[in-house]
Amino acid sequence: MRNKMKAIVFEEPGKAVVKDFDLSKCGDDEVLTETIYSFVSPGTELRIFAGTKESKGRFPVIPGYSWVGKVVEVGKDVKGWDKGDLVTGRTPVRIDGYASLWGGQSSHHNCKVTGYDALLKLPPGSDPWQYTPVEVAAIAWRGATIAFPGRGETAVVIGQGLVGILAARWLLWHGVKVIVCDMEEYRLEKSRK
């Protein structure tokens, strides 16, 4: 088993590097995964990279919303998980001295298989590439469904970045009338189409 991992680090606003870190030991109730693909959320990650208020001054930070990988080690107390299982998650990487908002941009993750941030198995035979944006899409789904919108009701989606577009589309598919707004005309044009 390798003992190093790599991660993208935003060291300070406007400065990104790839760093090597010691790989944490797989816990008894965890699985260790190796990243196959990770997803870049251009809106959120670029705002954090730029040092906007959203970053809350948390530098250095390991960015990344979501990733898809495979299980490479299984903790002794974990049942029902095997090496080679394809998985997706948004488990933050735990490295002392580094903020890890979502931690997707790293080569390895130690993951819980139960609880709020539990890892999810992909269906057998899945193409990992197709599942790479799942966690970001889930943000849109949670945002759109939390208000329990009903067919024929009207919803307002503020912002037409990736999450806003997905939320608006989900609402439309479920018979909700949708009003969208954004400060960027090109985003509104995409939404009209």
N, C-alpha and C positions, 0 to 999 in steps of 0.2 A: 504494500500500500504506500502510495506517495505521501510525503509529509509536508508538502508545500501546496499552497493555492495561490492563484492570481486574482486580483480584483482591480477594477477601474476605480480610481479615487479622484474626487474633486478636492484637491489640496487646499484651494482657496478660490474665490470667485475668478473665473476665467482660466483656471489652470487644472488640467486633467492629466493623470499619469496612470500607468499600469504598474502595480506593485506586487511583490511576492510577500506572502505571509505564512506563518506556521499554520498548518491545518489542525483545527481542533479535533480532539479524540471524539469518536462517535460515542454518544451516551448510551447507557443500557436501554433507555426508552426512546431512542432515536434511530433514524436511518441517515447514512451519509450519502449524498447524491453528487453526481458530477454533471455540470451544466452542458447541455447540447446546444441550446439556443437561449438567448435572453432578448427581451423586448425593450426597446427604447421608447419612452413616452416623450415625444419632442417638446410638448408644452411644459409639463412639470419639470422634467429634467433640465431643459434649457433655462427655465426660470431659476432653478436652484444653482446651476452652473454659473449664471450671471450674478448670483448673490442677492437676488430680490428678497423682499421681506419673507417670502414663503420659506426660504432656506433657514430662517431664524438664526443665522450666524453659526450654524452647525457645520463647521469645517475642521478637519477633513471629514468628508462624507463619502460613503460607498452608495452610489445611486442604483436605480433600476427597479421597476415595478414587478416584473414577472419573468419567469424563466421556465424552461422545460429541460428535464434531465433524466438520468437513469440512476437507480440505486446501485451503489458500489459496496456498501457495507450495511449490515443490519445489526442493531443492538440486541443483546442477549434476551431482553424482556419483550421484544417486539414480535408479535405473531401475525401471520398472514401477509407478510411482505418478503420479497425475495430479491436477491441481486439480479440486476437486469430489468426490474420493473420500470416502465416509463412513467414519469410523474411530472406534475406541474405545481408551482407554489409561489409564494411571495414572502417566504421566511427571511427575515433580516439576518445578515451575517453578523456574528458576535466577535468583534475584535476590540480589545481595550484601546481607548483613545480615539476611536473612529465612530462617528455617527453612522448609522445604517438605517436610513429611512425605510427602504424596502429591500435593499441589498441584492437585487437581482443580477447586478453586473459583476459576478464573481464565479470562479471556476467550480467551486464546491459549496455545499450547504449542509449543515447538520439540522435535521428536521424532525419535529414531532409528528406523529401519525394520528394523534387525537387532539381535540380541543380547537380553539378559535383559529389558529394559524396552521391547522393540520395540512399536511401534504395531501394531494389528490392523485390517485392512480389514473392513468389514461387507459382507455379500453384496449384490450389486446389487439395487436396489428395496427395501432394508430400510427399516423405520420406525425412525429413530434413537431414538425414545422407548422402544421395547421393549428396546433394548440398554443403556440407561443403568445398570442395576444389575449388568451382567455382571462387572465386576472384583470387586465385593463377593461375588457368587455364586461366583466362582472361588476366593476365599479359603476358603469352605466346602468346595468340591470338593477343593482341594489338601489341606486338613486331614483330610478324610474318606478320601481315597485313599492318603495317604502310608504308612499302616500296612498296606496291602493286605488290607483286611477281606474275608473269604470268606462266601459264603452260609451261613447257619446259625450263624455266630459271633456273639458279643455285643460291642457297643461301648458305651462310656459317653461321652456328650456333656455336658460341663460348661458350663452357661450356655445359656439359651434366648433370647438376643437374636437379631437377624437372622441372623448367621453360624451360630449354634448350631442354629436352626430349619432352615436350609437344609442343614446337614451331617446332621442327624438324618433329614430327609426323604430325602436322597440315599441314605443307608445303608439305610433301610427299603425304598426302591425296588429295592435290589440284594440283598434277602433277608437283611440283617443284622438281628439282634435288637438293639434300641436301648433303653438306659436313659438318661434325661435327668435332670439336676438343675439347680436354680436357686434362688437365695435369694428370688425374687419369686414369690408364689403365682399372680399373674395370668399370668405367663409359662408356668408349668407347666400352668395351665388351658388356655391356647392350644395347648400341645403335646399335651395329651390329646385335643383335638378333631381 
